[in-house]
Amino acid sequence: MNNRQFKYPDTKAYDFVVSRLKERGVNLDDLATIIYQSQREFEPSLTMERVQEYLQDALHKRELLNNAMVMLELDRLVERGQVAEPLSSIIKNDAGVFGVDETLALQIANIYGTIGTTNFGYFDRVKKGIIAEFDHDQGHVNTFIDDLLAAIVAAVSGKIAHKYA
């Protein structure tokens, strides 16, 4: 059912994502640093302040917010034992054949076009900074969050490429 009276909760969705990231130990400056360090060789005039503006812009896109909310919530629910088997074990063990985490992440990365997709492949493989921390943390369910962070970095890097190309 499509409720035409429903107004998308933009601010609440943004606050949800940013607060969940913060609860998990993600400071947006950590993401901005990865973006800045990876993009400044391509655009020497790029500043950290500009990267932070681009990051904020991307974090307000509904496509990003929708996928991020699902991703963050699935990690949380699995960690709390609130997802049924066999899905819980598949997510908890980050099964290589699952691929849903990468699929949701790719939708975020692609917000700024194909370059976002190729960027995601790079950041998912090299796992810089806080992305690597989540990938190696065995104390929590991080199946989705590491891909989410790589996707955000990839998307903003794509946005930068579009602005400066």
C-alpha positions in Angstrom: 0.0 0.0 0.0 1.3 3.4 -1.0 0.3 6.0 1.6 0.2 9.3 -0.3 0.0 11.2 3.0 3.3 9.8 4.2 6.1 12.3 4.3 9.6 10.9 4.3 11.3 11.6 7.6 14.5 13.1 6.1 15.8 14.5 9.4 14.9 11.5 11.5 16.5 9.2 8.9 19.7 11.2 8.9 19.8 11.4 12.7 19.2 7.6 12.9 22.2 6.8 10.6 24.6 9.3 12.1 23.7 8.3 15.7 24.0 4.6 14.9 27.3 5.2 13.3 28.4 7.2 16.4 27.2 4.4 18.7 29.3 1.9 16.8 32.4 4.2 17.1 32.3 5.9 13.7 33.3 9.5 13.7 32.4 11.2 10.4 35.9 12.8 10.4 37.3 9.3 10.1 35.5 8.8 6.8 36.4 12.3 5.7 40.1 11.6 6.3 40.0 8.5 4.1 38.2 10.4 1.4 40.6 13.3 1.6 43.7 11.2 1.6 42.6 9.1 -1.3 41.3 12.0 -3.5 43.9 14.8 -2.9 46.3 13.2 -5.4 43.7 13.6 -8.1 42.6 17.0 -7.0 45.4 18.9 -5.2 43.1 21.9 -4.4 40.7 19.7 -2.4 40.4 20.7 1.2 39.2 18.7 4.2 36.5 21.3 4.7 35.2 20.6 1.2 35.3 16.9 1.8 33.3 17.3 4.9 30.7 19.3 2.9 30.5 16.6 0.3 30.2 13.9 3.0 27.3 15.8 4.6 25.6 16.2 1.2 25.9 12.5 0.5 24.6 11.6 4.0 21.4 13.5 3.3 20.5 11.5 0.2 17.6 9.2 0.7 19.2 6.4 -1.3 22.1 6.3 1.1 19.9 6.7 4.2 17.5 3.9 3.2 20.3 1.4 2.6 22.3 2.5 5.6 19.3 2.2 8.0 18.7 -1.4 6.8 22.4 -2.3 7.0 22.9 -0.9 10.5 19.8 -2.4 11.8 20.5 -5.9 10.5 24.0 -5.9 12.1 22.4 -4.7 15.4 19.5 -7.3 15.3 21.8 -10.2 14.5 24.2 -9.2 17.3 21.2 -9.1 19.7 20.0 -12.5 18.6 16.8 -11.1 17.1 17.1 -12.6 13.6 15.9 -16.1 12.9 18.1 -18.9 11.6 19.6 -19.6 9.2 19.8 -15.9 8.3 21.4 -15.0 11.6 24.3 -17.4 11.2 24.8 -16.4 7.6 25.1 -12.7 8.6 27.0 -13.4 11.8 29.7 -15.3 9.9 29.7 -12.9 6.9 29.3 -15.8 4.6 31.1 -15.1 1.3 28.2 -16.4 -0.8 25.7 -14.1 1.0 26.5 -10.9 -1.0 23.5 -8.8 0.3 25.9 -6.6 2.2 27.8 -5.8 -0.9 24.6 -5.4 -2.9 23.2 -2.7 -0.6 26.6 -1.0 -0.4 26.8 -0.9 -4.2 23.5 0.9 -4.4 25.0 3.6 -2.2 28.3 3.7 -4.1 26.4 4.1 -7.4 24.6 7.3 -6.3 27.3 9.2 -8.1 27.6 6.9 -11.0 29.9 4.1 -12.2 33.0 5.7 -10.7 31.3 5.1 -7.3 31.0 1.4 -8.1 34.6 1.1 -9.0 35.6 3.1 -6.0 33.6 0.7 -3.8 35.5 -2.3 -5.2 38.8 -0.5 -4.3 37.8 0.6 -0.8 36.2 -2.8 0.0 39.4 -4.5 -1.0 42.0 -2.2 0.6 40.0 -1.5 3.7 41.6 1.8 4.8 41.3 3.3 8.3 38.1 2.7 10.2 36.8 0.3 7.5 39.7 -2.1 8.3 38.9 -1.8 12.0 35.4 -3.0 11.5 36.5 -5.7 9.1 38.9 -7.1 11.7 36.7 -6.6 14.8 35.6 -10.1 16.0 33.7 -8.7 19.0 30.7 -7.5 17.1 28.6 -8.3 14.0 30.1 -6.1 11.3 28.8 -7.8 8.2 27.1 -4.7 6.9 28.9 -1.8 8.6 32.3 -2.3 6.9 30.7 -2.3 3.5 28.5 0.6 4.4 31.5 2.7 5.4 33.4 1.7 2.2 30.3 2.6 0.2 30.0 6.0 1.8 33.7 6.7 1.1 33.3 5.5 -2.5 30.2 7.6 -3.1 31.7 10.8 -1.8 34.9 10.0 -3.8 32.7 9.7 -6.9 31.0 13.0 -6.1 34.5 14.6 -5.9 35.5 13.1 -9.3 32.3 14.5 -10.9 33.0 18.0 -9.4 36.7 18.2 -10.4 36.9 16.2 -13.6 
